[in-house]
């Protein structure tokens, strides 16, 4: 094939040259057209990195061209309204419509297969509530009995996205939208930047394992730097990040291409390398130490709520934290539960696809565990993971959450087109890039209004869905609200799928539900590791 292709290649360029010369009447223009292509072809023949280009000079380059525009071809010409991934066109369009405040109704019925397993729907009531009589901006108070300054949170907020991963204009627009709509904006683990603070929106400061904006030069936690920022009026809550849904157990990654001088100064890191957060914290080593760290953070911020973010992995580790809270009588104020199906950041494929408990299972587990230890009344659960619509909010509430956060939904409101360029600094809409010529396309004054619009319309939708079920406040949503299809002929409520546990049943081994007993036995307030791993390590050491 290759022997045949080379003569064809040469003859083709001779023909192109002849045609160009005949029609242009100018040999110079023929040379301008043919010579670069001819040189390109010769280079392809003798380069050794790409077999396709070596065997098929010039023409082989079309393969790489088509590969580079495959996501766009897929999105615009191939996928249906319901088949796109990670978010289908129906989901994206709904966000765009609500952000722009244009018509968001659909004609002619659902496109979903309502007889497909795991289809969910709301159990509405004959005595539904008048939508005009409902509070379309309900607040959920976050703060345990040990919190001096509880925070009245919106039902729907901006999930963790760092400045660095997102552009300056994206952060400014998100926080500006939070200011307009009175909801909070989670900073992500990348530190507390002026772009989070200047618009004046409420802030939940996420502190990860890298302790960005409150770290010493060696990467350890700096309490004095923490106090300076945690007591700022805009900062309403503190969130300690254990793990995130995009790459649980891996630590955050900010590619070096995105590390500008400004980002390095905000994060207190060196420029020129990928910024990688450790997979674990250095400020504490056991669940017992962690809850005392929480107390220290709350004492240092003036009594504001302090919680933690986690993608559930080993269940015994979460149970260990609950045991520590009960034994030390120190409670976090909230827990942000991130689904393993998250998120916006750059992550290895295997971690994105196969690590971490999915959101709904995680919410149920966290809710039941807190209830089992008798501390759910102290702690609010925040759900985060593919929450973009009012139905998603109600669905999460019915599984056990109290409020919801959204990252990618808010990105869509900013103008994200799911170009899948978040990890290479080439985001065409200026959302997830640090390139100035791309960032300037995101106009803050326009996009902050869209973020506020999207938030308002989504909360309104959730409230009206609750009203259809006869419920007037998110605190009253339970597992009885949601039906799910188990198979084509079987249907059950979430109450049947996930039977509620008794309050306090995990305080004593004799009453721990069977499905949690093994994890409960393996949990200790004095270590994060499961006893199984500890026993394995002991056995290995003894053998050695």
Order of alpha helices (4+ residues) and beta strands (2+ residues): alpha-alpha-alpha-alpha-alpha-alpha-beta-beta-beta-beta-alpha-beta-alpha-beta-alpha-beta-beta-alpha-beta-alpha-beta-alpha-beta-alpha-alpha-beta-alpha-beta-alpha-alpha-alpha-beta-beta-alpha-alpha-alpha
